[in-house]
Amino acid sequence: MIESKYINVKGINTHYLSGGNGPPVILIHGTGAGVFDWKFTIAPLSEHYSIYALDMVGYGHSDKPKTKYTLDYYIDFLEHFMDALQLNHPSLVGQCFGGATALGLAIKSPERIEKLIIADSPFLGKTMSLEMISRLPFFLVKLFSRSSRRTVRLGFKVSVYDSRFVTDQMVEEAYQLRNM
């Protein structure tokens, strides 16, 4: 059973979904809606792993403090999230900007991470390095995460194999979360 929970991470009320039994796996979303990005992934993974899908600080149902949102800030926040839940050697699965965050933590503290999976991260490779993305003003990332229903739908349609899975309810839920 997947449960919605909150935990205090260094004074930040942090929302996450958890469930399952097995080795711990943390799912780290990109610049989208937060845990909603993992909606169809959590249940199947929880059959084999203890899953923790968090709304990163500034997203979804987690607090949105007025602070300088940088890649280093997110890396530290992720490490504090692991500490708050007393997770030892979790595997990290990062999507998009979450991939850069996961990679950053793996570089900073490799002894704390079991495995690293990065999916759909445009911030790595030939076009942009982790160092380059850490220098981008984060307000640009936040700007692009605020979307219209049309852009949410288009984003989903290019992200799935079969666009019939993109429902009006799915678009509306993601739109609401992205514009909280």
Secondary structure, DSSP 8 states (H G I E B T S, - for coil): --EEEEEEETTEEEEEEEE-SSSEEEEE--SSSSGGGGTTTHHHHHTTSEEEEE--TTSTTS---SS---HHHHHHHHHHHHHHTT--S-EEEEETHHHHHHHHHHHH-GGG-S-EEEES-TTSSSS--HHHHHHS-HHHHHHHHS--HHHHHHHHHHHSS-GGG--HHHHHHHHHHHT-
